[in-house]
Amino acid sequence: MRNKNTLTNQTSEKNKIGISRLQFMSMSATALCGLGLTSVPLRAVSAEGGAKMKIGISTLGFSGHTNASLAKELAGEGIRVVQLFLNQSDSKCWKYNGRTDVSAMTPERCREIAAAYKDAGVAIHSIGVYTNLIHPDEAERKANLEYFDAMMNIGSHMGVHTFITESGHYHNPKEPGPAVPLHFQDAVWPQMINTAKQLATMAEKYQSKVLMEPFFEGFFASAKRLRMFLEEVNSPAIRALLDAANLIEINDLEEMFGQLTPWIDCIHAKDRKLHTNRGVAAGKGDIDYPKFIKLAAKNTPTVPLVLEYVGAKDYKDAVSHLRNMMKQAGVAEG
């Protein structure tokens, strides 16, 4: 998600007890249904039998729009899915890697925003939270979890039950950088497991789920590391968002899907040049987009491709690129 300037092994087709990936995904879907977290079929296919995938867009880059004007504009471009950030001109209630006052988001206001998208024919897939879960101060982590709870409550009034976050990051600017980055220090792994389990309990209260987004310079530094984390947390309420641009420095595309497929509920469609940490819009970096889309259609066909790092001035180019790459890959827009 974030502008990274601010700061593997591939699994086999069978898991350790001999269950196929498709069976594993079916079991995961069944478990999620039991919590009321999913109602989508395992696979979406076109009339011709090929996979169809939805294109969505993050609202973060559209801070000059009201929610209603943005919903109308995106619908006019054929975009029917958004990942909502409370960053529009009439809902300034979002802060990256921290928290903000959400008292203005009354139940009535939440319903008004949701209705603006629904009336335009646009579904809100998820809400971006991106608070700091890794902060070394326990009181700060507690406050950030309370903020996350407030965001889940907002989602409940909008009919949204999927939330997105990274681990967060922390460095005391008054001190020199540690020899080992905070996210790789020994005590932080069990601390993050505990935080995620608290988050899972909160999510279950709202019949919701939280998707963790990896980034090669953070706590979820590789597809394997995120997979191991999800296995240890072991909750259907804690799952994954795959952002291939965040991992191409570490993992090949096949590795990403090989490690994470059973947990992926959203995919970010952006890009990155190799050996840099700044993300760019889709088509501006080194991701092999036809291969990326083919793998997504094969492994996670019901998952939306959500364009990120775009705004009012450039989103149409990114939409066009993604649609062209989908055609090249033989994947229909659904």
PEJOPE-V590757 format. One record per pair of residues at least 6 apart in sequence whose C-alpha atoms are under 8 Angstrom apart, sorted by the first residue. I is the first residue (numbers start at 0). J is the second residue. D is the distance in whole Angstrom. If there is no record, write none. Layout:
i = <I & I>
j = <J & J>
d = <D & D>
This chain:
i = <0 & 0 & 0 & 0 & 0 & 1 & 2 & 2 & 3 & 3 & 3 & 4 & 4 & 7 & 7 & 7 & 7 & 7 & 8 & 8 & 9 & 9 & 9 & 9 & 9 & 9 & 10 & 10 & 10 & 11 & 12 & 12 & 12 & 13 & 13 & 14 & 20 & 23 & 24 & 24 & 25 & 27 & 27 & 27 & 28 & 28 & 30 & 31 & 31 & 31 & 32 & 34 & 34 & 34 & 35 & 35 & 36 & 36 & 36 & 36 & 36 & 39 & 40 & 41 & 41 & 42 & 42 & 42 & 42 & 43 & 43 & 43 & 43 & 43 & 44 & 44 & 45 & 45 & 45 & 49 & 49 & 50 & 50 & 50 & 50 & 50 & 51 & 51 & 51 & 51 & 51 & 51 & 51 & 52 & 52 & 52 & 52 & 52 & 52 & 52 & 52 & 52 & 52 & 53 & 53 & 53 & 53 & 53 & 53 & 53 & 53 & 54 & 54 & 54 & 54 & 54 & 54 & 54 & 54 & 54 & 55 & 55 & 55 & 55 & 55 & 55 & 55 & 55 & 55 & 56 & 56 & 56 & 56 & 56 & 56 & 56 & 56 & 57 & 57 & 57 & 57 & 57 & 57 & 57 & 57 & 57 & 58 & 58 & 58 & 58 & 58 & 58 & 58 & 59 & 59 & 59 & 59 & 59 & 59 & 60 & 60 & 60 & 60 & 61 & 61 & 61 & 61 & 61 & 62 & 62 & 62 & 63 & 63 & 64 & 64 & 65 & 65 & 65 & 65 & 66 & 66 & 66 & 66 & 66 & 66 & 66 & 67 & 67 & 67 & 70 & 70 & 70 & 70 & 71 & 71 & 73 & 74 & 74 & 74 & 78 & 79 & 79 & 79 & 80 & 80 & 80 & 80 & 80 & 80 & 81 & 81 & 81 & 81 & 81 & 81 & 82 & 82 & 82 & 82 & 82 & 82 & 83 & 83 & 83 & 83 & 83 & 84 & 84 & 84 & 84 & 85 & 85 & 85 & 85 & 86 & 86 & 90 & 92 & 92 & 92 & 93 & 93 & 94 & 94 & 95 & 95 & 95 & 96 & 96 & 96 & 96 & 96 & 97 & 97 & 97 & 97 & 98 & 98 & 98 & 99 & 101 & 104 & 105 & 106 & 106 & 109 & 109 & 109 & 109 & 110 & 110 & 112 & 113 & 113 & 113 & 116 & 116 & 123 & 124 & 124 & 125 & 125 & 125 & 125 & 125 & 126 & 126 & 126 & 126 & 126 & 127 & 127 & 127 & 128 & 128 & 128 & 128 & 128 & 129 & 129 & 129 & 129 & 129 & 130 & 130 & 130 & 130 & 130 & 130 & 131 & 131 & 131 & 131 & 131 & 131 & 132 & 132 & 132 & 132 & 132 & 132 & 132 & 132 & 133 & 133 & 133 & 133 & 133 & 133 & 133 & 133 & 133 & 134 & 134 & 134 & 134 & 135 & 144 & 148 & 151 & 151 & 151 & 151 & 151 & 152 & 154 & 155 & 160 & 160 & 160 & 160 & 161 & 161 & 161 & 161 & 162 & 162 & 162 & 162 & 163 & 163 & 163 & 163 & 163 & 164 & 164 & 164 & 164 & 165 & 165 & 165 & 166 & 166 & 166 & 166 & 166 & 167 & 168 & 168 & 169 & 170 & 170 & 181 & 182 & 182 & 182 & 183 & 192 & 192 & 192 & 195 & 195 & 196 & 196 & 198 & 199 & 199 & 199 & 199 & 199 & 202 & 202 & 202 & 203 & 207 & 208 & 208 & 208 & 208 & 209 & 209 & 209 & 209 & 210 & 210 & 210 & 210 & 210 & 210 & 211 & 211 & 211 & 211 & 212 & 212 & 212 & 212 & 212 & 213 & 213 & 213 & 213 & 213 & 213 & 213 & 213 & 213 & 213 & 214 & 214 & 214 & 214 & 214 & 215 & 215 & 215 & 215 & 215 & 219 & 220 & 221 & 221 & 221 & 222 & 222 & 222 & 222 & 222 & 222 & 223 & 223 & 223 & 225 & 226 & 226 & 229 & 229 & 238 & 238 & 238 & 239 & 239 & 239 & 239 & 239 & 240 & 240 & 240 & 240 & 240 & 241 & 241 & 241 & 241 & 241 & 241 & 242 & 242 & 242 & 242 & 243 & 243 & 243 & 243 & 243 & 243 & 243 & 243 & 244 & 244 & 244 & 244 & 244 & 244 & 245 & 245 & 246 & 247 & 247 & 247 & 248 & 248 & 252 & 252 & 252 & 253 & 256 & 256 & 256 & 260 & 260 & 263 & 263 & 264 & 264 & 264 & 265 & 265 & 265 & 265 & 266 & 266 & 266 & 266 & 267 & 267 & 267 & 267 & 268 & 268 & 268 & 268 & 268 & 269 & 269 & 269 & 269 & 269 & 269 & 269 & 269 & 270 & 270 & 270 & 270 & 270 & 270 & 270 & 270 & 270 & 271 & 271 & 271 & 271 & 271 & 271 & 271 & 271 & 272 & 272 & 272 & 272 & 272 & 272 & 273 & 273 & 278 & 279 & 280 & 280 & 280 & 280 & 280 & 281 & 281 & 281 & 281 & 281 & 282 & 282 & 282 & 282 & 288 & 289 & 289 & 289 & 289 & 290 & 292 & 292 & 292 & 292 & 293 & 293 & 293 & 296 & 306 & 306 & 309 & 322 & 325 & 325>
j = <165 & 212 & 242 & 307 & 308 & 95 & 277 & 278 & 276 & 277 & 278 & 276 & 277 & 221 & 222 & 223 & 250 & 254 & 223 & 254 & 223 & 253 & 254 & 255 & 257 & 258 & 254 & 257 & 258 & 257 & 19 & 20 & 257 & 19 & 20 & 20 & 261 & 261 & 41 & 261 & 41 & 235 & 261 & 262 & 37 & 41 & 235 & 37 & 235 & 236 & 38 & 203 & 206 & 207 & 206 & 207 & 160 & 206 & 207 & 208 & 236 & 301 & 301 & 300 & 301 & 50 & 299 & 300 & 301 & 50 & 51 & 52 & 300 & 301 & 50 & 51 & 51 & 331 & 333 & 330 & 331 & 296 & 297 & 300 & 330 & 331 & 296 & 300 & 301 & 330 & 331 & 332 & 333 & 296 & 300 & 301 & 302 & 303 & 304 & 330 & 331 & 332 & 333 & 79 & 80 & 301 & 302 & 303 & 304 & 332 & 333 & 78 & 79 & 80 & 303 & 304 & 305 & 306 & 332 & 333 & 78 & 79 & 80 & 81 & 82 & 303 & 304 & 305 & 306 & 78 & 80 & 81 & 82 & 304 & 305 & 306 & 307 & 81 & 82 & 83 & 84 & 305 & 306 & 307 & 308 & 309 & 81 & 82 & 83 & 84 & 86 & 87 & 310 & 83 & 84 & 85 & 86 & 87 & 310 & 308 & 309 & 310 & 311 & 69 & 86 & 87 & 310 & 311 & 86 & 87 & 88 & 87 & 88 & 87 & 88 & 87 & 88 & 89 & 90 & 87 & 88 & 89 & 90 & 112 & 115 & 116 & 112 & 115 & 116 & 115 & 116 & 119 & 121 & 116 & 119 & 79 & 119 & 120 & 121 & 121 & 120 & 121 & 122 & 121 & 122 & 123 & 124 & 303 & 305 & 121 & 122 & 123 & 124 & 125 & 305 & 123 & 124 & 125 & 126 & 127 & 305 & 123 & 124 & 125 & 126 & 127 & 93 & 126 & 127 & 128 & 91 & 92 & 93 & 127 & 92 & 93 & 104 & 99 & 100 & 101 & 99 & 128 & 129 & 130 & 128 & 129 & 130 & 129 & 130 & 131 & 167 & 168 & 129 & 130 & 131 & 143 & 130 & 143 & 146 & 146 & 149 & 153 & 153 & 153 & 156 & 153 & 154 & 156 & 157 & 156 & 157 & 157 & 123 & 157 & 158 & 122 & 123 & 159 & 159 & 161 & 159 & 160 & 161 & 162 & 163 & 154 & 159 & 161 & 162 & 163 & 162 & 163 & 164 & 147 & 150 & 162 & 163 & 164 & 163 & 164 & 165 & 166 & 167 & 143 & 147 & 164 & 165 & 166 & 167 & 140 & 143 & 165 & 166 & 167 & 168 & 140 & 143 & 144 & 165 & 166 & 167 & 191 & 194 & 140 & 166 & 167 & 168 & 169 & 182 & 187 & 190 & 191 & 140 & 167 & 168 & 169 & 169 & 198 & 201 & 160 & 162 & 202 & 205 & 207 & 205 & 160 & 205 & 205 & 206 & 207 & 208 & 207 & 208 & 209 & 210 & 207 & 208 & 209 & 210 & 209 & 210 & 211 & 212 & 240 & 209 & 210 & 211 & 212 & 211 & 212 & 213 & 211 & 212 & 217 & 218 & 219 & 217 & 182 & 217 & 181 & 176 & 181 & 187 & 188 & 217 & 218 & 218 & 228 & 231 & 232 & 232 & 237 & 232 & 234 & 209 & 208 & 209 & 234 & 236 & 237 & 208 & 209 & 236 & 236 & 236 & 235 & 236 & 237 & 238 & 236 & 237 & 238 & 239 & 237 & 238 & 239 & 240 & 264 & 265 & 237 & 238 & 239 & 240 & 219 & 239 & 240 & 241 & 242 & 219 & 220 & 221 & 222 & 225 & 240 & 241 & 242 & 245 & 246 & 220 & 221 & 242 & 245 & 246 & 221 & 245 & 246 & 248 & 249 & 225 & 246 & 246 & 249 & 250 & 246 & 250 & 254 & 255 & 258 & 259 & 255 & 258 & 259 & 259 & 258 & 259 & 237 & 238 & 262 & 263 & 264 & 259 & 262 & 263 & 264 & 265 & 263 & 264 & 265 & 266 & 267 & 255 & 259 & 263 & 265 & 266 & 267 & 266 & 267 & 268 & 269 & 252 & 255 & 266 & 267 & 268 & 269 & 270 & 286 & 268 & 269 & 270 & 271 & 278 & 286 & 271 & 278 & 255 & 271 & 273 & 286 & 273 & 274 & 290 & 291 & 294 & 294 & 294 & 295 & 298 & 298 & 299 & 299 & 302 & 299 & 302 & 303 & 302 & 303 & 304 & 305 & 302 & 303 & 304 & 305 & 304 & 305 & 306 & 307 & 281 & 304 & 305 & 306 & 307 & 278 & 279 & 280 & 281 & 282 & 306 & 307 & 308 & 278 & 279 & 280 & 281 & 282 & 283 & 284 & 285 & 286 & 277 & 278 & 279 & 280 & 283 & 284 & 285 & 286 & 278 & 279 & 283 & 284 & 285 & 286 & 284 & 285 & 308 & 308 & 306 & 307 & 308 & 309 & 317 & 306 & 307 & 317 & 320 & 321 & 288 & 317 & 320 & 321 & 324 & 324 & 325 & 327 & 328 & 328 & 324 & 325 & 328 & 330 & 328 & 329 & 330 & 330 & 317 & 318 & 317 & 332 & 331 & 332>
d = <8 & 8 & 8 & 7 & 8 & 8 & 6 & 6 & 5 & 5 & 7 & 6 & 6 & 8 & 7 & 6 & 7 & 7 & 7 & 7 & 8 & 8 & 5 & 8 & 6 & 6 & 8 & 5 & 6 & 7 & 6 & 6 & 8 & 5 & 6 & 7 & 7 & 7 & 8 & 5 & 7 & 7 & 7 & 8 & 7 & 7 & 7 & 6 & 6 & 8 & 7 & 7 & 6 & 8 & 6 & 8 & 7 & 6 & 6 & 7 & 8 & 7 & 7 & 8 & 7 & 8 & 8 & 6 & 6 & 6 & 6 & 8 & 6 & 6 & 4 & 5 & 6 & 7 & 8 & 7 & 7 & 6 & 7 & 6 & 6 & 7 & 7 & 7 & 8 & 6 & 5 & 5 & 5 & 7 & 6 & 6 & 7 & 6 & 7 & 7 & 6 & 5 & 5 & 8 & 7 & 8 & 7 & 5 & 6 & 6 & 5 & 7 & 7 & 7 & 6 & 5 & 6 & 7 & 7 & 8 & 6 & 7 & 4 & 5 & 7 & 6 & 6 & 4 & 6 & 7 & 7 & 5 & 6 & 8 & 5 & 4 & 6 & 6 & 5 & 6 & 7 & 6 & 6 & 5 & 8 & 8 & 7 & 6 & 5 & 6 & 7 & 8 & 8 & 7 & 5 & 8 & 6 & 8 & 8 & 7 & 6 & 4 & 7 & 8 & 8 & 6 & 5 & 6 & 6 & 4 & 6 & 6 & 6 & 6 & 6 & 5 & 5 & 5 & 8 & 6 & 8 & 7 & 8 & 6 & 7 & 7 & 7 & 5 & 7 & 7 & 5 & 6 & 7 & 8 & 6 & 7 & 6 & 7 & 7 & 7 & 6 & 4 & 6 & 5 & 5 & 6 & 6 & 8 & 8 & 7 & 6 & 5 & 6 & 7 & 7 & 6 & 6 & 5 & 6 & 7 & 7 & 6 & 8 & 6 & 5 & 6 & 7 & 6 & 5 & 8 & 6 & 5 & 5 & 8 & 6 & 6 & 8 & 6 & 6 & 6 & 6 & 7 & 8 & 8 & 8 & 6 & 6 & 6 & 4 & 5 & 6 & 7 & 7 & 5 & 5 & 7 & 6 & 6 & 6 & 8 & 8 & 7 & 8 & 7 & 6 & 6 & 8 & 6 & 6 & 6 & 5 & 8 & 8 & 5 & 8 & 6 & 7 & 7 & 7 & 7 & 6 & 7 & 5 & 5 & 7 & 7 & 7 & 6 & 5 & 6 & 6 & 5 & 6 & 7 & 7 & 7 & 6 & 6 & 7 & 4 & 6 & 8 & 7 & 6 & 7 & 7 & 7 & 8 & 6 & 7 & 6 & 8 & 6 & 4 & 7 & 6 & 7 & 8 & 8 & 5 & 6 & 7 & 7 & 7 & 6 & 6 & 6 & 7 & 8 & 8 & 8 & 7 & 6 & 7 & 7 & 6 & 8 & 7 & 7 & 7 & 8 & 7 & 7 & 8 & 7 & 6 & 7 & 7 & 7 & 4 & 6 & 6 & 5 & 6 & 7 & 8 & 6 & 5 & 6 & 6 & 5 & 6 & 7 & 7 & 7 & 6 & 5 & 6 & 6 & 5 & 7 & 7 & 8 & 7 & 6 & 7 & 8 & 8 & 7 & 7 & 7 & 8 & 7 & 8 & 6 & 5 & 7 & 7 & 7 & 6 & 7 & 7 & 6 & 8 & 8 & 7 & 8 & 7 & 5 & 6 & 6 & 7 & 6 & 7 & 7 & 7 & 4 & 6 & 7 & 6 & 5 & 6 & 8 & 6 & 5 & 4 & 5 & 7 & 8 & 7 & 6 & 5 & 6 & 7 & 6 & 5 & 6 & 7 & 5 & 6 & 7 & 7 & 7 & 8 & 7 & 7 & 7 & 7 & 5 & 7 & 8 & 5 & 6 & 6 & 6 & 6 & 7 & 7 & 5 & 8 & 6 & 6 & 7 & 7 & 7 & 7 & 5 & 6 & 7 & 8 & 6 & 8 & 8 & 6 & 6 & 7 & 7 & 5 & 7 & 7 & 7 & 5 & 5 & 6 & 7 & 6 & 6 & 5 & 6 & 7 & 8 & 8 & 6 & 6 & 5 & 6 & 6 & 5 & 7 & 8 & 7 & 7 & 8 & 7 & 8 & 8 & 8 & 8 & 8 & 6 & 5 & 5 & 7 & 7 & 8 & 8 & 8 & 8 & 7 & 8 & 6 & 6 & 8 & 7 & 8 & 7 & 7 & 8 & 7 & 6 & 7 & 7 & 8 & 8 & 6 & 8 & 5 & 6 & 7 & 7 & 7 & 6 & 5 & 6 & 6 & 5 & 6 & 6 & 6 & 6 & 5 & 5 & 6 & 7 & 6 & 5 & 4 & 8 & 6 & 5 & 7 & 6 & 5 & 6 & 5 & 6 & 6 & 5 & 7 & 6 & 7 & 5 & 5 & 8 & 7 & 4 & 6 & 7 & 8 & 8 & 8 & 4 & 5 & 8 & 8 & 6 & 7 & 6 & 8 & 7 & 5 & 6 & 6 & 7 & 8 & 6 & 7 & 7 & 8 & 7 & 6 & 8 & 6 & 6 & 7 & 6 & 5 & 7 & 8 & 6 & 7 & 8 & 6 & 8 & 7 & 7 & 7 & 8 & 7 & 8 & 7 & 8>
